[in-house]
Amino acid sequence: MKKILVTTDFSVASKAGMRFAIQLASQMEVELVFFNCFHALIPSSIHQEHIKNSLHAQSQDHLKKLEHFVSKLYRSMYVQAGAHGCVVVEHLNPEQAILEYAHANGFQFICMSTRGAGSILKIIGTHTGNVLQRSSVPVMVIPHSYRVRPIQKVLYASDLENFDSEMDIVSAFSDHLKVKTDLAHFYFPGKINLSREHLKQMWQQKYPQMDQLYLEQYNLDKGFPAQLDQLIQKTRPSIVIFFSHAKKTWFDKIFGTSRAASMSFVTKVPMLVYRKKQ
């Protein structure tokens, strides 16, 4: 069973990622692990046993708080809790704690909201890009304004590099959800030699999960975020999938920065970011 690490700092905004993960678990077989990182208050005592006992007590308090927080959210959604667990970790750097825990425990996805209150869980908000760039585990980024609804359509925004291997991954994700995938590519004039219908027919034969193909000519005046937002409003996908790379690629040439880090702040729908293969 696939596992998703779902982060929360107990803020209202962080519930968005939790709600999305719960909705996802209702449509595909996954185990959710709700994760909270806290900064312990170290007692002034020089006795190591006293410090150890204090850390243990604080961890237990945070775990009870997390379990109550999760249970209350399930009840508010009128959803029967499926396979899930709760984990708390004491760490000075929440971003590092999440990455280390996800990598060490074989998680297939990390799920988090784009904005959250509090100074502890700093990956929510402006530090989201750091997690996207550093994590080898695919990251789901959920807008703080997300409202629960069934996942019905996936939009794969592709640069057409490593297309076959990436489409296999996207198709598998869509297949688990039993939904269709739309493919979008923004191109510079002269870069696409085959017709839209020829490409659509060819790819649909190879990938039955594929539905619509959107080949959009890049508009230098509008910019990529505005064009993608316009396409999202038109197609209304439930989630947008990207593949991100540390090196400069198609999106960076167009947008001038890391595509995943940028889109986490402009897209209005949940986003799933995979790491591009080297």
C-alpha positions in Angstrom: 0.0 0.0 0.0 1.3 3.5 -0.9 2.0 5.9 1.9 1.4 9.7 2.1 3.1 11.9 4.7 0.6 14.6 5.5 2.1 17.6 7.3 0.3 19.9 9.7 1.1 22.7 12.1 -2.4 22.7 13.6 -3.3 25.8 11.7 -6.6 26.3 9.9 -4.7 26.6 6.6 -2.9 23.3 7.0 -6.2 21.5 7.1 -6.4 22.0 3.3 -3.7 19.5 2.7 -5.2 17.1 5.2 -8.6 17.3 3.6 -7.2 16.6 0.2 -5.3 13.6 1.4 -8.4 12.2 3.1 -10.3 12.7 -0.2 -7.5 11.0 -2.1 -7.6 8.1 0.3 -11.3 7.7 -0.3 -10.6 7.1 -4.1 -7.4 5.1 -4.0 -5.8 2.6 -1.6 -3.3 4.6 0.4 -2.2 4.9 4.0 -2.1 8.4 5.5 0.5 9.4 8.1 -0.2 12.8 9.7 3.0 14.5 10.7 3.8 17.3 13.1 7.2 18.7 13.9 7.7 20.6 17.2 10.5 22.5 18.9 10.8 21.2 22.5 11.4 23.4 25.5 14.6 22.2 27.0 14.6 22.3 30.9 17.5 24.2 32.5 18.4 21.1 34.5 21.8 19.6 33.9 20.5 16.1 34.5 20.2 14.2 31.3 17.5 12.0 32.7 15.4 15.0 33.5 15.8 16.4 30.0 15.0 13.0 28.5 11.8 12.7 30.5 10.8 16.2 29.6 11.3 15.6 25.9 9.3 12.4 26.1 6.4 14.1 28.0 6.3 16.9 25.4 6.3 14.4 22.5 3.4 12.5 24.1 1.5 15.8 24.6 2.0 16.8 20.9 1.0 13.3 19.8 -2.3 13.4 21.7 -2.9 16.9 20.3 -2.3 15.6 16.7 -4.5 12.5 17.2 -7.3 14.7 18.5 -6.8 17.2 15.6 -6.9 14.5 13.0 -9.9 12.7 14.6 -11.9 16.0 14.7 -11.2 16.7 11.1 -12.4 13.3 10.0 -15.6 13.8 11.9 -16.1 17.3 10.4 -15.9 15.7 6.9 -18.3 12.9 7.9 -15.7 10.4 6.7 -15.0 7.1 8.3 -11.2 7.1 9.1 -9.3 4.6 6.9 -5.7 3.4 7.3 -3.8 6.2 9.0 -1.3 7.0 11.7 0.0 10.0 13.5 3.7 10.9 14.1 5.4 13.8 15.9 9.1 14.6 15.6 11.1 17.1 17.7 13.4 19.0 15.4 14.7 22.6 15.1 14.2 22.5 11.3 10.7 21.3 10.3 11.5 21.2 6.6 14.5 19.0 7.2 12.5 16.8 9.6 9.8 16.2 7.0 12.3 15.3 4.3 14.3 13.0 6.5 11.2 11.2 7.8 9.7 10.8 4.4 12.9 9.5 2.8 13.8 7.2 5.7 10.4 5.5 5.9 9.6 4.8 2.3 6.8 7.3 1.6 5.5 7.6 -2.0 4.2 11.2 -1.5 4.4 14.2 0.8 1.2 16.3 1.1 1.2 19.8 2.5 -0.7 23.1 2.2 0.7 26.3 0.6 0.2 28.5 3.6 0.0 28.1 7.3 0.2 30.0 10.6 2.8 29.7 13.2 6.6 30.0 13.1 7.4 26.3 13.6 6.2 24.6 10.4 8.1 26.9 8.1 7.7 24.8 4.9 4.1 26.0 4.6 4.0 29.2 2.7 7.1 30.9 1.3 9.3 27.8 2.0 7.2 25.4 0.0 9.7 25.8 -2.9 12.6 24.5 -0.7 10.7 21.2 -0.1 9.8 20.9 -3.8 13.4 21.4 -4.9 15.0 19.2 -2.3 12.7 16.2 -2.0 13.1 13.1 -4.1 9.7 12.1 -2.8 6.9 13.5 -5.0 5.2 16.4 -3.3 1.5 17.3 -3.3 1.0 21.1 -2.8 -2.6 22.0 -1.8 -3.8 25.6 -1.9 -5.0 26.9 1.5 -8.3 27.7 -0.1 -9.0 24.1 -1.2 -12.5 22.8 -0.8 -13.2 19.1 -0.7 -14.6 17.6 -3.9 -14.1 14.3 -5.8 -11.0 14.0 -7.9 -12.3 13.7 -11.4 -9.6 14.9 -13.8 -5.8 15.2 -13.9 -4.0 17.8 -16.0 -0.4 16.9 -16.9 1.6 20.1 -17.8 4.5 18.7 -19.8 7.6 20.0 -21.4 7.6 16.8 -23.5 11.1 15.9 -22.2 11.2 12.2 -21.0 7.6 12.2 -22.1 7.1 8.4 -22.3 8.5 7.6 -18.9 6.7 10.6 -17.3 3.4 9.7 -19.0 3.7 6.2 -17.6 3.9 7.6 -14.1 1.0 10.0 -14.7 -1.1 7.3 -16.2 -0.5 5.0 -13.3 -1.6 7.7 -10.9 -4.7 8.4 -12.9 -5.5 4.7 -13.2 -5.4 4.3 -9.4 -7.9 7.1 -9.1 -9.9 5.7 -12.1 -9.9 9.1 -13.8 -8.8 10.6 -17.1 -5.7 12.7 -17.8 -5.5 15.9 -20.0 -2.2 16.8 -21.4 -1.0 20.4 -21.8 2.1 21.8 -23.5 3.1 25.4 -24.1 5.4 25.7 -27.1 7.3 28.3 -29.0 6.4 28.9 -32.6 8.1 26.3 -34.9 8.7 23.8 -32.1 5.7 21.5 -32.9 5.9 19.9 -36.3 3.1 17.3 -36.0 -0.6 18.3 -36.0 -2.6 18.4 -32.8 -4.9 15.6 -34.0 -2.1 13.4 -35.1 -0.4 13.7 -31.7 -3.6 13.2 -29.8 -4.5 10.0 -31.8 -1.0 8.6 -31.4 -0.8 9.3 -27.6 -4.4 8.1 -26.9 -3.6 4.8 -28.6 -0.6 4.3 -26.3 -2.1 5.9 -23.2 -5.8 5.0 -22.8 -6.1 7.2 -19.7 -5.4 10.3 -21.8 -8.4 12.4 -22.7 -7.8 15.9 -24.1 -4.6 17.4 -25.6 -3.9 21.1 -25.3 -1.1 22.4 -27.4 -0.9 26.1 -26.6 1.5 28.6 -28.2 3.4 30.5 -25.6 2.5 34.1 -25.4 5.4 36.3 -24.3 3.1 39.1 -23.2 1.0 37.1 -20.9 3.6 34.9 -19.2 3.4 31.2 -18.3 1.5 31.5 -14.9 -1.3 33.6 -16.5 -1.6 31.2 -19.4 -1.7 28.1 -17.3 -4.2 29.7 -14.9 -6.4 30.5 -18.0 -6.2 26.9 -19.1 -7.0 25.6 -15.6 -10.1 27.8 -15.5 -11.1 26.4 -18.9 -10.5 22.7 -18.1 -11.1 22.7 -14.4 -8.8 19.8 -13.4 -8.8 18.3 -9.9 -5.0 18.3 -9.8 -2.1 19.5 -12.0 1.0 17.3 -12.3 4.5 18.6 -13.1 8.0 17.1 -13.3 10.6 19.4 -11.8 14.4 19.3 -12.3 17.2 21.1 -10.6 18.6 22.1 -14.0 17.1 24.8 -16.2 14.4 23.3 -18.4 11.4 24.3 -20.5 9.6 26.1 -17.7 12.6 28.0 -16.5 13.3 29.3 -20.0 9.8 30.6 -20.2 9.2 31.7 -16.6 12.7 32.5 -15.4 12.6 30.5 -12.1 11.9 27.1 -10.8 8.6 26.0 -12.2 7.4 24.0 -9.1 8.3 26.7 -6.6 6.6 29.3 -8.7 3.4 27.5 -9.5 2.8 26.6 -5.9 1.8 30.2 -5.4 -0.2 30.9 -8.5 -2.2 27.8 -9.2 -5.7 27.5 -7.8 -5.9 23.8 -7.7 -3.9 21.0 -6.0 -0.5 20.3 -7.6 1.6 17.1 -7.6 5.3 17.6 -8.4 7.6 14.7 -9.3 11.4 14.9 -9.6 12.6 14.6 -13.1 15.0 11.7 -13.7 18.6 12.6 -14.2 
